[in-house]
Amino acid sequence: MAICKKCGQEVDDGVNVCPLCGTKMNEEKSSSNFEEKFKEINNTTDSTSEFEEQDIQSNKAMGILAYLSWLVLIPLFAAKGSKFARYHCNQGIVLAIAEIIAIVVLGLLSGIPFIGWIFSLVEGLIGLACF
Protein backbone atom coordinates (compact mmCIF):
# COMPACT_ATOMS: atom_id res chain seq x y z
CA MET A 1 0.00 0.00 0.00
CA ALA A 2 1.10 3.51 -0.81
CA ILE A 3 0.45 6.56 1.33
CA CYS A 4 -0.66 9.88 -0.15
CA LYS A 5 1.88 12.52 0.82
CA LYS A 6 -0.72 15.28 0.69
CA CYS A 7 -3.42 13.89 3.00
CA GLY A 8 -1.89 10.70 4.49
CA GLN A 9 -4.60 8.39 3.14
CA GLU A 10 -3.59 4.79 2.45
CA VAL A 11 -4.03 4.04 -1.26
CA ASP A 12 -4.03 0.59 -2.87
CA ASP A 13 -1.17 -0.24 -5.21
CA GLY A 14 -1.98 0.52 -8.84
CA VAL A 15 -4.35 3.40 -7.99
CA ASN A 16 -3.30 6.57 -9.80
CA VAL A 17 -5.37 9.11 -7.82
CA CYS A 18 -5.91 9.40 -4.06
CA PRO A 19 -9.62 8.72 -3.40
CA LEU A 20 -9.71 11.25 -0.54
CA CYS A 21 -7.97 14.36 -1.91
CA GLY A 22 -7.55 13.62 -5.64
CA THR A 23 -3.75 13.96 -5.72
CA LYS A 24 -2.11 12.06 -8.55
CA MET A 25 0.06 9.31 -7.10
CA ASN A 26 2.39 9.05 -10.15
CA GLU A 27 3.56 12.66 -9.77
CA GLU A 28 4.90 11.91 -6.32
CA LYS A 29 6.96 9.03 -7.67
CA SER A 30 8.37 11.13 -10.52
CA SER A 31 9.40 13.93 -8.15
CA SER A 32 11.27 11.49 -5.92
CA ASN A 33 12.82 9.98 -9.06
CA PHE A 34 13.95 13.47 -10.07
CA GLU A 35 15.50 13.98 -6.64
CA GLU A 36 17.35 10.67 -6.93
CA LYS A 37 18.70 11.59 -10.37
CA PHE A 38 19.75 15.04 -9.09
CA LYS A 39 21.64 13.47 -6.18
CA GLU A 40 23.26 10.98 -8.56
CA ILE A 41 24.47 13.74 -10.88
CA ASN A 42 25.86 15.81 -7.99
CA ASN A 43 27.63 12.86 -6.40
CA THR A 44 31.13 13.89 -7.42
CA THR A 45 34.28 12.57 -5.85
CA ASP A 46 36.75 14.77 -4.02
CA SER A 47 39.98 14.62 -6.01
CA THR A 48 42.06 16.72 -3.61
CA SER A 49 43.95 13.67 -2.37
CA GLU A 50 45.41 13.17 -5.86
CA PHE A 51 47.60 16.25 -5.46
CA GLU A 52 50.53 16.88 -3.15
CA GLU A 53 49.95 19.49 -0.42
CA GLN A 54 53.04 21.45 -1.54
CA ASP A 55 51.73 21.55 -5.13
CA ILE A 56 48.33 22.84 -3.98
CA GLN A 57 49.82 25.54 -1.73
CA SER A 58 52.25 26.85 -4.33
CA ASN A 59 49.76 26.89 -7.23
CA LYS A 60 46.51 28.18 -5.68
CA ALA A 61 46.72 31.40 -7.71
CA MET A 62 47.22 29.41 -10.90
CA GLY A 63 44.15 27.33 -10.05
CA ILE A 64 42.10 30.52 -9.72
CA LEU A 65 43.43 32.05 -12.95
CA ALA A 66 42.51 28.88 -14.84
CA TYR A 67 38.80 29.71 -14.53
CA LEU A 68 38.99 33.32 -15.72
CA SER A 69 38.36 32.89 -19.44
CA TRP A 70 41.44 33.84 -21.48
CA LEU A 71 43.63 33.93 -18.37
CA VAL A 72 43.65 30.13 -18.56
CA LEU A 73 46.72 30.58 -20.78
CA ILE A 74 48.81 31.90 -17.87
CA PRO A 75 48.77 28.73 -15.72
CA LEU A 76 48.79 26.59 -18.86
CA PHE A 77 52.29 27.84 -19.72
CA ALA A 78 53.58 29.07 -16.34
CA ALA A 79 52.87 25.94 -14.26
CA LYS A 80 53.48 23.11 -16.72
CA GLY A 81 54.85 20.72 -14.09
CA SER A 82 51.99 21.09 -11.61
CA LYS A 83 49.31 18.38 -11.63
CA PHE A 84 47.05 20.69 -9.59
CA ALA A 85 47.34 23.58 -12.05
CA ARG A 86 46.95 21.23 -15.04
CA TYR A 87 43.74 19.79 -13.58
CA HIS A 88 42.22 23.26 -13.19
CA CYS A 89 43.52 24.35 -16.61
CA ASN A 90 41.69 21.45 -18.24
CA GLN A 91 38.44 22.51 -16.58
CA GLY A 92 39.08 26.18 -17.39
CA ILE A 93 39.67 25.38 -21.06
CA VAL A 94 36.33 23.52 -21.26
CA LEU A 95 34.63 26.51 -19.63
CA ALA A 96 36.31 28.96 -22.03
CA ILE A 97 35.28 26.89 -25.07
CA ALA A 98 31.68 26.73 -23.83
CA GLU A 99 31.73 30.51 -23.30
CA ILE A 100 33.03 31.13 -26.82
CA ILE A 101 30.41 28.84 -28.38
CA ALA A 102 27.60 30.47 -26.39
CA ILE A 103 28.70 33.99 -27.33
CA VAL A 104 29.07 33.13 -31.03
CA VAL A 105 25.67 31.40 -31.21
CA LEU A 106 23.90 34.16 -29.30
CA GLY A 107 25.71 36.78 -31.38
CA LEU A 108 24.33 35.20 -34.53
CA LEU A 109 20.84 34.95 -33.05
CA SER A 110 20.89 38.59 -31.94
CA GLY A 111 20.59 39.63 -35.60
CA ILE A 112 17.03 38.25 -35.80
CA PRO A 113 14.54 41.08 -36.23
CA PHE A 114 12.14 41.90 -33.37
CA ILE A 115 13.45 39.29 -30.90
CA GLY A 116 17.19 39.75 -31.41
CA TRP A 117 17.42 42.09 -28.43
CA ILE A 118 16.53 39.16 -26.13
CA PHE A 119 19.51 37.18 -27.43
CA SER A 120 21.73 40.26 -27.11
CA LEU A 121 20.68 40.59 -23.47
CA VAL A 122 21.35 36.89 -22.77
CA GLU A 123 24.72 37.16 -24.53
CA GLY A 124 25.67 40.07 -22.30
CA LEU A 125 24.57 38.24 -19.17
CA ILE A 126 26.57 35.14 -20.12
CA GLY A 127 29.62 37.26 -20.80
CA LEU A 128 29.22 38.96 -17.45
CA ALA A 129 28.73 35.64 -15.64
CA CYS A 130 31.80 34.13 -17.29
CA PHE A 131 33.84 37.21 -16.37
N, C-alpha and C positions, 0 to 999 in steps of 0.2 A: 504494500500500500504506500502511496505517495501522500505527502502532506502539502497542502496549499500554503505557500509562504505569505500570502496576503491575509487570509482569515484563519488559518490553522486547521481547516477541515480536512479530515482523512478522505482521500479520493482513491477509488479502485484503480489498479494498473490498467493502462490502455485508454483511460478516460482523458479526453483532451481539454475539457473545460470543467472547472470547479462547480459543482451543483449549487453551492451556497452563494458564492460571490460572482461567479462568471469569469474568473481569471483563467486565461489560457495556460495550461500546464506545460506545453511545449516551449513557450517563451522562457520560462524559468530555466529549463534545461539548456537552452541555447545561450543564455546569459552566463551560466556557470561554465559552459564549454568555452565561451569567449574568455572568461577569466583564466581558465586553465591554459589556453593557448597564449594569452598575454604573459603569464608567469613563465611559460616554457621559452618564449622568445627572449625574455629579460633574464633568463638564467645563464648569465655569462660567468666564466671562470676568472678568478683573479690571477693575472699573469705576473704579478710583481716579483714572485719568488724566482722567476727565470733570470732576473737581472741581479748583478752584484750591487751591494749597497754603495760602494765607492763610485760605481758607474752612474747610479741614480743621482747621488749627491752632486757629482761634478757636471752632470748634463741636464739638470732640471730646466735651465733657461732654454736649452736647445729643444727640449720636449715641448715647452710652451710655444716657441717660435714655429714649430712644425705645424701647428693648427691655424696659423694666421696667413692663410691664402698663399700669396707669392713668397712670403718669408720662409716657406718650407725649403727653399733652396739654400738658405744659410746653414741649417743643421745637416742638410743632405751632403754638403761639401766640407763643412767645418768639423763635423764629428763622425767621420767615416768609420772609425774603429769602435764606436759605441753601439752595443746591441740595443740599449735603452733608447738612444736617439734614433736609431734606424727603425725601431718598432713604431715610434711616434711619427717619423717621416713617412712611413708607408701609409699610415692612417691619414696623415695630413694631405698626402698626394691624392688619395681617393676623394677626400673632401674638396680639394681644389678642383679636381676634374668635374665633380658633380656640380660645383658652383659655376664653372665655365659653361657646362652644358645647359644648366637652368637659365643663365643669363642670355645665352645665344638664342635658345628656343623662345624665351619670353620677349627678347628683343625683336625677333621675327614676328611674333604674334601681336606686338604692340602697334604694328602698322595696319592692322585691321580697322576699317572705318567704324565709327560709333562705339565700339567696345574696346578699342585698342588702349584707351587710357587705363582700363582695369589691369591689363597685362603690364603696362608701364609702372603702375603702382606696385604690383606684386614683384616685379623685377627690382625696383628700388628697395623694397622691404627685404628681399632675399640678399641683395648686395649688402645692406646694412647689417643683417643678421650674420652673414659670413664674415663681415669686418669685425 
